[in-house]
Amino acid sequence: MPPPRRFILTIACPDRTGIVAAVSGFIAEHHGWILEAGQHSENESKRFYMRYEVLAESLPFDLSQFRERFRAVADAYDMRWSIADSSVKKRMVILVSRQEHCLADLLHRYRVGELDIDLCAVISNHRDLESYVGWHDVPFHHVPVPAGDPEAKNAAFAQVGELFERYDADAYVLARFMQILPPSLCERYAGRIINIHHSFLPSFIGARPYHQAFERGVKLIGATCHYVTAELDAGPIIEQDVVRVDHSDQVDDLVRLGRDVEKAVLARGVRYHIEDRVLIHERKTIVFT
């Protein structure tokens, strides 16, 4: 049986007394049934965060009426808020270069229904994975990004920007897309571009982190799923995980073990995003898992 249709309400506002009572009271007043509730108070910033899942059929109105009626509560508490309908699939675009492990994992989860999304397209700067993407019946766009030619590179990212605009996705997932997006794209789609970095950030930023980790003789390697910003590998972190290694492991072992972690971390991060479980505040995230 598919899960029941839910309205997902997320809220961020200055912390004060009465917020939970006001929101819960509004829902109860309209006979709403809360299926899941999460709250978090930040001591340092004095901010409050909330995520509620409400059974849609328990309310006497639709999403547009919810927005209209809830506005008075939101204004009274200076809330930044949104509400989503679980029956409306999130739109997603994946970007990839040549390494297929993260892409293959996401495509499998999409194919078996584990990721309940509208997968609009895959964009790549190489053709290596075109037939594999086509086998999953997903549109493929080849956008070569020439090295050493700034004008051609700018033109390539202008084409990527046009594809972003065409698909107007809820998430643009960099599944080992080995290119740095221009600041204009990062800023325009802030909070919607998700990257998997093959390192436990903030350690070993940039290229070849497994080689950096091997040279340092680390005992833990990991992966970080984060939102993309104009500052390289410094966006708000959504999810991380690690795996233990030792002196007997070579670079190839670290790469192999790291790929397993990357796939799992990216899948969890993407799921949290499409389920509206992530709230961003400045350089941090609050994730209601």
Secondary structure, DSSP 8 states (H G I E B T S, - for coil): -----EEEEEEEEE--TTHHHHHHHHHHHTT--EEEEEEEEETTTTEEEEEEEEEGGGSSS-HHHHHHHHHHHHHHTT-EEEEEETTS-EEEEEEE-S--HHHHHHHHHHHTTSS-EEEEEEEESSSTTHHHHHHTT--EEE----TT-HHHHHHHHHHHHHHHHHH--SEEEESS--S---HHHHHHTTTTEEEEESS-TTSS-SS-HHHHHHHHT-SEEEEEEEE--SSTT-S-EEEEEEEE--TT--HHHHHHHHHHHHHHHHHHHHHHHHTT-EEEETTEEEE--
